[in-house]
Amino acid sequence: MRRFRTQVAVAAAAVAALVVGAGRPVSATATTLSSYGRTWERTYLPQSAVSKGGRLDFDLSATPDTSWATSAKAAPPSYREGEQDFLAYATPNQAVADPGGAGAKLTVHGQRLAGHDRTLAVTADAPAGLTVAGAKKGIVLDPSTGAGTAELTVKAAAGTDPGYYELPLTIRGRTADPVHRTAIVLVAEDGSVGAALAGAYTNTGVSSEDNPAEADFDGAGNSYARQALADAGLTGGTAAQVSGTTFVWPGPPDTRPDNVTASGQKLDIAADARDAKRLLFVGSATNGDTQGSATVTFTDGATAQADLSFGDWTKPGGGSDPVLGNTVVAKTEHRNSPGGKGDPAYVFASKPYEVPEGKRIAAVTLPEEGNLHVFSVGLG
């Protein structure tokens, strides 16, 4: 049995390639391994060899030594830090609860990965104004698939302030570390603008100055700057006025969608629009000025067209003056861009639609135009 001895100096975070035997590649297996003269009967290296470097001495042979490093202790360790016995998550990622209503449904999913858990306990830490039913039953895991669900009902008490609420969820097995998840609950009246838009939001257009990557309004990584919008009078979750109407600027948690990319969505706004005499849209266009119209459906089934046209969000008409009958709602000092602060950005209100006498709005349907972005709806 031919043997070769090779010394290898291992540098930290480096990989050494071995060539032995007079410059010719040799098919060989290790028969002994030592580090600084100490025999190493393991099939893995100590962590110090990777983090600090070291010296390894191999005895190699063309014939495998079936007795070297064969004990149970010679097997590589399993690094289990952060390992979970199960996965858990909640759907939908946002639920809408009508104050005083029947409640919103949340499903908590569990999936066993290891261990022997047959059930998972679910607890919900509901904020003031919200209650959660169904958590006490927990999740029963299927014996064969290891999967299971728990159905929760989240209710908002009558008079609960509208807006977004975080609902912390904790899922526990018998021994493993618990899994923590957060569900988002929007408290909004059925048929309100807030409820309709929250279910239709498709794009995240507002980011913070210190994390511009959390939004991409125009497909090129640019977005409105949250702090600059606040300086211009638009703060998430607060009401503002324009052209004889009132609207609420969206205030979802950071990174979540906050505007609708127009794609034929139907918005049920009957509750908020029951006495409305005027309607308009708050938003802007990307990739140039864009014209469109929305279909207004009345409670008697009749329909009409309302203007939904916006100038470009940074250069309306190629300049700085509003176009297409728009009114400037806000002009920010800058927008967020991948390379830092960019050009000023605009938020517009569309030309108001006057509701005919005796008509009541039930819903509006947006056009099929992906460059039009709607943040809110103004009613007056």
BELQUIGI-V716257 format. One record per run of one state. SS is the DSSP state (H for helix, E for strand, - for the rest). FROM is the first residue (numbers start at 1). LEN is the number of residues. If there is no record, write none. Layout:
# BELQUIGI-V716257
SS|FROM|LEN  SS|FROM|LEN
This chain:
# BELQUIGI-V716257
-|1|2  E|3|8  -|11|18  E|29|7  -|36|2  E|38|2  -|40|7  H|47|5  -|52|2  E|54|8  -|62|10  H|72|3  -|75|11  E|86|6  -|92|2  E|94|4  -|98|6  E|104|9  -|113|6  E|119|7  -|126|4  E|130|4  -|134|1  H|135|3  -|138|1  E|139|2  -|141|6  E|147|10  -|157|6  E|163|10  -|173|6  E|179|9  -|188|5  H|193|6  -|199|4  E|203|1  -|204|2  E|206|3  -|209|2  E|211|1  H|212|3  -|215|8  E|223|3  H|226|6  -|232|7  E|239|4  -|243|2  E|245|4  -|249|10  E|259|5  -|264|2  E|266|3  -|269|9  E|278|8  -|286|4  E|290|1  -|291|2  E|293|6  -|299|4  E|303|5  -|308|2  E|310|1  -|311|1  E|312|1  -|313|3  H|316|3  -|319|8  E|327|6  -|333|2  E|335|3  -|338|2  E|340|2  -|342|3  E|345|5  -|350|3  E|353|2  -|355|6  E|361|5  -|366|2  E|368|12  -|380|1
